[in-house]
Amino acid sequence: MTDTQNFIENLPSEQRAKLIDFFGSTDAFYQTVYLMVQNGHMYQENKPEQWEDKLQTVKHYQKIIEELLDKWGLKGEDLVADIASDYFEDYVHYREPQITISQEQFIGNINKLKNV
């Protein structure tokens, strides 16, 4: 477990409850952001068709998450940056992440952000 994951797990119960209510669990929150960062990075690395538009979409949803976290009394930009740092730490050390949420859960969480 990373320092960021420990931080999230040790948040005050009110803030943890908001993450759980919206994302399903604190792990699902962490993994949703982690996968968003990973997707953005892969767009930049691989440059698929319309990669710049796809990257802008990722950044748009990251911004929504940051603003949502700010509303809940967390420093959204910092927390998203910490999760991004965890991703890049894994990437440079060739570590496979422990992703337990399904693609459907990930997409479901992204779809919830559309209504924020």
RODRENPA-399700 format. One record per residue: residue number from 1; residue in three letters; x, y, z of N, C-alpha, C in turn. Coordinates in Angstrom, 1 decimal, padded with zeros to 4 digits. Layout:
<recs>
NUM  ALA  X  Y  Z  X  Y  Z  X  Y  Z
...
</recs>
This chain:
<recs>
1  MET  000.9  -001.2  000.0  000.0  000.0  000.0  000.9  001.2  000.0
2  THR  000.6  002.2  -000.9  001.4  003.4  -001.0  001.0  004.4  000.1
3  ASP  001.9  005.4  000.3  001.6  006.4  001.3  000.2  007.1  000.9
4  THR  000.0  007.3  -000.4  -001.3  007.9  -000.8  -002.5  007.1  -000.4
5  GLN  -002.4  005.8  -000.6  -003.5  004.9  -000.3  -003.7  004.9  001.3
6  ASN  -002.6  004.9  002.0  -002.7  005.0  003.5  -003.4  006.3  003.9
7  PHE  -003.0  007.4  003.2  -003.6  008.7  003.5  -005.1  008.6  003.3
8  ILE  -005.5  008.0  002.2  -006.9  007.9  001.8  -007.7  007.1  002.9
9  GLU  -007.1  006.0  003.2  -007.7  005.0  004.2  -007.8  005.7  005.6
10  ASN  -007.0  006.6  005.9  -007.0  007.3  007.2  -007.7  008.6  007.2
11  LEU  -008.4  008.9  006.2  -009.1  010.2  006.1  -010.2  010.2  007.2
12  PRO  -010.7  011.3  007.7  -011.8  011.4  008.6  -013.0  010.6  008.0
13  SER  -013.8  010.0  008.8  -014.9  009.2  008.4  -015.8  009.9  007.4
14  GLU  -016.1  011.2  007.6  -017.0  011.9  006.7  -016.5  012.0  005.3
15  GLN  -015.2  012.2  005.2  -014.6  012.3  003.9  -014.5  011.0  003.2
16  ARG  -014.1  009.9  004.0  -014.1  008.6  003.4  -015.5  008.2  003.0
17  ALA  -016.5  008.5  003.7  -017.9  008.1  003.4  -018.3  008.8  002.0
18  LYS  -017.8  010.0  001.8  -018.2  010.7  000.5  -017.5  009.9  -000.7
19  LEU  -016.2  009.5  -000.5  -015.5  008.8  -001.5  -016.2  007.5  -001.8
20  ILE  -016.6  006.8  -000.7  -017.3  005.5  -000.8  -018.6  005.6  -001.5
21  ASP  -019.4  006.6  -001.1  -020.7  006.9  -001.7  -020.6  007.1  -003.2
22  PHE  -019.6  007.9  -003.6  -019.5  008.3  -005.0  -018.9  007.2  -005.8
23  PHE  -017.7  006.7  -005.4  -016.9  005.8  -006.2  -017.1  004.3  -005.9
24  GLY  -017.8  004.0  -004.8  -018.0  002.6  -004.4  -017.1  002.1  -003.3
25  SER  -015.9  002.6  -003.2  -015.0  002.3  -002.1  -013.8  003.3  -002.3
26  THR  -013.0  003.3  -001.2  -011.8  004.2  -001.3  -010.8  003.6  -002.3
27  ASP  -010.7  002.3  -002.4  -009.9  001.6  -003.4  -010.3  002.0  -004.8
28  ALA  -011.7  001.9  -005.0  -012.2  002.2  -006.4  -011.9  003.7  -006.7
29  PHE  -011.9  004.6  -005.8  -011.6  006.0  -006.0  -010.1  006.0  -006.5
30  TYR  -009.2  005.5  -005.7  -007.8  005.5  -006.0  -007.5  004.9  -007.4
31  GLN  -008.1  003.7  -007.7  -007.9  003.0  -008.9  -008.5  003.8  -010.1
32  THR  -009.6  004.4  -009.9  -010.2  005.2  -011.0  -009.2  006.4  -011.4
33  VAL  -008.7  007.1  -010.4  -007.8  008.1  -010.7  -006.5  007.6  -011.3
34  TYR  -006.0  006.5  -010.8  -004.8  005.8  -011.3  -004.9  005.5  -012.7
35  LEU  -006.1  004.8  -013.1  -006.3  004.4  -014.4  -006.5  005.6  -015.4
36  MET  -007.1  006.7  -014.9  -007.2  007.9  -015.7  -005.8  008.4  -016.0
37  VAL  -004.9  008.5  -015.0  -003.5  008.9  -015.2  -002.8  008.0  -016.2
38  GLN  -003.0  006.7  -016.0  -002.4  005.8  -016.9  -002.8  005.9  -018.4
39  ASN  -004.1  006.1  -018.5  -004.7  006.3  -019.9  -004.1  007.5  -020.5
40  GLY  -004.1  008.6  -019.8  -003.5  009.9  -020.3  -002.1  009.7  -020.7
41  HIS  -001.3  009.0  -019.9  000.1  008.8  -020.2  000.2  007.9  -021.5
42  MET  -000.6  006.9  -021.6  -000.5  006.0  -022.7  -000.9  006.8  -024.0
43  TYR  -001.8  007.7  -023.9  -002.2  008.5  -025.1  -001.0  009.3  -025.5
44  GLN  -000.3  009.9  -024.6  000.9  010.7  -024.9  002.0  009.9  -025.4
45  GLU  002.2  008.7  -024.9  003.3  007.8  -025.4  003.0  007.2  -026.7
46  ASN  001.8  006.7  -026.9  001.5  005.9  -028.1  001.0  006.8  -029.3
47  LYS  000.4  007.9  -028.9  -000.2  008.9  -029.9  -001.1  008.2  -030.9
48  PRO  -002.2  007.5  -030.4  -003.1  006.9  -031.3  -003.9  008.0  -032.0
49  GLU  -004.8  007.6  -032.9  -005.6  008.6  -033.7  -006.4  009.5  -032.7
50  GLN  -006.4  010.7  -032.9  -007.1  011.7  -032.1  -006.6  011.7  -030.6
51  TRP  -005.3  011.4  -030.4  -004.8  011.3  -029.1  -004.9  012.6  -028.3
52  GLU  -004.7  013.7  -028.9  -004.8  015.0  -028.2  -006.2  015.3  -027.7
53  ASP  -007.2  014.9  -028.4  -008.6  015.0  -028.0  -008.8  014.1  -026.8
54  LYS  -008.3  012.9  -026.9  -008.5  011.9  -025.8  -007.8  012.4  -024.6
55  LEU  -006.6  012.9  -024.7  -005.9  013.4  -023.6  -006.6  014.6  -022.9
56  GLN  -007.2  015.5  -023.7  -008.0  016.6  -023.2  -009.2  016.0  -022.4
57  THR  -009.8  015.0  -022.8  -010.9  014.3  -022.1  -010.5  013.8  -020.8
58  VAL  -009.3  013.2  -020.7  -008.8  012.7  -019.5  -008.5  013.8  -018.5
59  LYS  -007.9  014.9  -019.0  -007.6  016.1  -018.2  -008.9  016.7  -017.7
60  HIS  -010.0  016.7  -018.5  -011.3  017.3  -018.1  -011.8  016.5  -016.9
61  TYR  -011.8  015.2  -017.0  -012.4  014.4  -015.9  -011.5  014.5  -014.6
62  GLN  -010.2  014.6  -014.8  -009.3  014.8  -013.7  -009.7  016.1  -013.0
63  LYS  -009.9  017.1  -013.7  -010.3  018.4  -013.2  -011.6  018.3  -012.4
64  ILE  -012.6  017.6  -012.9  -013.8  017.4  -012.2  -013.6  016.7  -010.9
65  ILE  -012.8  015.6  -010.9  -012.4  014.9  -009.6  -011.8  015.9  -008.7
66  GLU  -010.8  016.7  -009.1  -010.2  017.6  -008.2  -011.2  018.6  -007.6
67  GLU  -012.1  019.1  -008.4  -013.1  020.0  -007.9  -014.0  019.3  -006.9
68  LEU  -014.4  018.1  -007.2  -015.2  017.3  -006.3  -014.5  017.1  -004.9
69  LEU  -013.3  016.8  -005.0  -012.5  016.6  -003.8  -012.4  017.9  -003.0
70  ASP  -012.2  019.0  -003.7  -012.1  020.3  -003.0  -013.4  020.5  -002.3
71  LYS  -014.6  020.2  -002.9  -015.9  020.4  -002.2  -016.0  019.6  -000.9
72  TRP  -015.3  018.5  -000.9  -015.4  017.6  000.2  -014.3  017.9  001.3
73  GLY  -013.6  019.0  001.1  -012.6  019.4  002.1  -011.2  018.8  001.9
74  LEU  -011.0  018.2  000.7  -009.7  017.7  000.4  -009.0  018.6  -000.6
75  LYS  -007.7  018.5  -000.6  -006.9  019.3  -001.6  -006.9  018.4  -002.9
76  GLY  -007.9  018.6  -003.8  -008.1  017.8  -005.0  -006.9  017.7  -005.9
77  GLU  -006.3  018.8  -006.2  -005.2  018.8  -007.1  -004.0  018.1  -006.5
78  ASP  -003.8  018.2  -005.2  -002.7  017.5  -004.6  -002.9  016.0  -004.5
79  LEU  -004.1  015.6  -004.2  -004.4  014.2  -004.1  -004.3  013.5  -005.4
80  VAL  -004.8  014.1  -006.5  -004.7  013.6  -007.8  -003.2  013.5  -008.2
81  ALA  -002.5  014.5  -007.9  -001.0  014.5  -008.2  -000.3  013.4  -007.5
82  ASP  -000.7  013.2  -006.2  -000.1  012.1  -005.5  -000.4  010.7  -006.1
83  ILE  -001.6  010.5  -006.5  -001.9  009.3  -007.2  -001.2  009.1  -008.5
84  ALA  -001.1  010.3  -009.2  -000.3  010.3  -010.5  001.2  009.9  -010.2
85  SER  001.7  010.4  -009.1  003.1  010.1  -008.7  003.2  008.6  -008.5
86  ASP  002.2  008.0  -007.8  002.3  006.6  -007.6  002.3  005.8  -008.9
87  TYR  001.5  006.3  -009.9  001.5  005.6  -011.2  002.8  005.7  -011.8
88  PHE  003.4  006.9  -011.9  004.7  007.1  -012.5  005.8  006.3  -011.8
89  GLU  005.7  006.2  -010.5  006.7  005.4  -009.8  006.6  003.9  -010.2
90  ASP  005.4  003.4  -010.3  005.2  002.1  -010.8  005.7  001.9  -012.2
91  TYR  005.4  002.9  -013.1  005.8  002.9  -014.5  007.3  002.8  -014.7
92  VAL  008.0  003.6  -014.0  009.5  003.7  -014.2  010.2  002.4  -013.5
93  HIS  009.5  001.8  -012.6  010.1  000.6  -012.0  009.4  -000.7  -012.6
94  TYR  008.7  -000.6  -013.7  008.1  -001.7  -014.3  007.2  -002.6  -013.4
95  ARG  006.5  -001.9  -012.5  005.6  -002.6  -011.6  004.2  -002.7  -012.2
96  GLU  003.6  -003.8  -012.1  002.2  -003.9  -012.5  001.3  -003.5  -011.3
97  PRO  000.3  -002.6  -011.6  -000.5  -002.2  -010.5  -001.5  -003.3  -010.1
98  GLN  -002.0  -003.2  -008.8  -003.0  -004.1  -008.3  -004.3  -003.5  -008.6
99  ILE  -004.9  -003.7  -009.8  -006.2  -003.1  -010.1  -007.2  -004.1  -009.9
100  THR  -008.2  -003.8  -009.0  -009.2  -004.8  -008.7  -010.6  -004.3  -009.2
101  ILE  -010.7  -003.1  -009.6  -012.0  -002.7  -010.2  -012.1  -003.2  -011.6
102  SER  -013.4  -003.4  -012.0  -013.6  -003.9  -013.3  -013.7  -002.7  -014.3
103  GLN  -013.6  -003.0  -015.6  -013.7  -001.9  -016.6  -015.1  -001.3  -016.4
104  GLU  -016.1  -002.1  -016.1  -017.5  -001.5  -016.0  -017.5  -000.6  -014.8
105  GLN  -016.8  -000.9  -013.7  -016.8  000.0  -012.5  -016.1  001.3  -012.9
106  PHE  -015.0  001.2  -013.6  -014.2  002.3  -014.0  -015.1  003.2  -014.9
107  ILE  -015.7  002.7  -015.9  -016.5  003.5  -016.8  -017.7  004.0  -016.0
108  GLY  -018.3  003.3  -015.1  -019.4  003.8  -014.3  -019.0  005.0  -013.5
109  ASN  -017.8  004.9  -012.9  -017.3  006.1  -012.1  -017.1  007.3  -013.0
110  ILE  -016.6  007.1  -014.2  -016.4  008.2  -015.2  -017.8  008.8  -015.5
111  ASN  -018.7  007.9  -015.8  -020.1  008.4  -016.2  -020.7  009.2  -015.0
112  LYS  -020.5  008.8  -013.8  -021.0  009.6  -012.7  -020.4  011.0  -012.7
113  LEU  -019.2  011.1  -013.1  -018.5  012.5  -013.1  -019.2  013.4  -014.1
114  LYS  -019.9  012.8  -015.1  -020.5  013.6  -016.1  -021.7  014.4  -015.5
115  ASN  -022.2  013.9  -014.4  -023.4  014.6  -013.8  -023.0  015.5  -012.6
116  VAL  -021.7  015.7  -012.4  -021.3  016.5  -011.3  -021.4  018.0  -011.6
</recs>
